Every structure is written in structure tokens, then in C-alpha cells.
Amino acid sequence: MSTPFVVFGYGSLIFKPPPNVVAQAPGFLKGYVRRFAQESHDHREPGRVVTLVHKEDWDLFSNADPFPDEDTVWGIAYTIDPEFEADDGYTMETIPIYNIVDGVETVIFSSCYVGRKDNPSFIGSEPLPALANRIWLSVGPSGPNKEYLYNLANAVRELSPESYDKHLFALEELVKALDEKNRSSVPPLA
């Protein structure tokens, strides 16, 4: 019998839980940023998906990031069966995950997949308007890349009253503006 373990969902796992979930709790990480800095070769080609990056690594090459000091990432800690495995350039790390219970910050040690700058799918920082355009245009086997963004933004808002992600919400605003701009420029069907 496999021993269950805790994995932290910070991207699509927030709104699309992994298989074999035994328990779940909202939580957050410190010292990391969640960014659309990973190319998606398998689900949103040629789109972008979020990855966690150590804050000190992000600071080295993120001059295009308008939110350089954001370093709290909200997500969900899932206790699951160890059969779960990520792909396409992620690395498993053990990271302390925090939760607020009755007003007190507590720590849950967890396994978490992060994107490292040395993996082939990691692309790093892009200016938000260029990133928004890439996400707005990209579609793959898992659907439009913008749906991933919208689902993630909505899920983060629902995690906890304290959960907020300036980068994610600014990107969502830009992509929605592209939707609106292109919706108004399309002639109605006859």
C-alpha cells in the first residue's frame, strides 16, 4: 500500500485537483513567486503555464516584472496518493507551506513541483502585455490558454480572504481587455 503525501497546488491543481485526494487545505508559500514563466509543450501549446520560482532566482532576471516584491503564493495543500507525477520541466522540492488556523500561522511541510531556471521549458520573465497576448492567442489540447488563466485567477480569489496575487490579477485584466477589444471589432453574424 502506498503512503499518501502532501503536494501543493499553485496552478491548475487549485481548480482541477489531482487524483486520489485524501484531504485538502488552503495554504501559502513564502519566498516564492507564481509566474507564467513556463512554456506549455503538452497542454496549451504554444502557451504559458504558471510555475513557482525561488524569489532570489526571480530577482536575477525579472526586470520586466511590475510586481518584484510579491513573494506569497496561495494555493491548496492536497494529501494524495504518491502516484501523482508532474511532467514537462518541473522539479519536486520539499517546502514549508503555511496556513492560518484560528488566526495563528501554522506550517505544513510539503512536496511541491517548482520550475527551475535550468529546465528547458523555463522561459523566465516577459513584459505583461506580451505575455497577455501570448496567453490570449494560445490554444492546445487542454483548451484556450486564457481559460487556464481565468480559472486560476478565480480559484485564487476563492481560497482565502487573505489570498491575492497582483501579477496574476493584472495579467487577467490585460487578457480580458484583449477579449473585449476583439469582441467589439468582430462584425455580427448575418
Secondary structure, DSSP 8 states (H G I E B T S, - for coil): ----EEEEE-SHHHHS--SSEEEEEEEEEESEEEEEEEE-SSSSTT-EEEEEEEHHHHHHH-TT-S-TT--EEEEEEEEE-TT----SSEEEEEEEEEEEETTEEEEEEEEEEEE-TTSTTB-----HHHHHHHHHH-EETTEEHHHHHHHHHHHHHHH-TT---HHHHHHHHHHHHHHHHHHHTS----
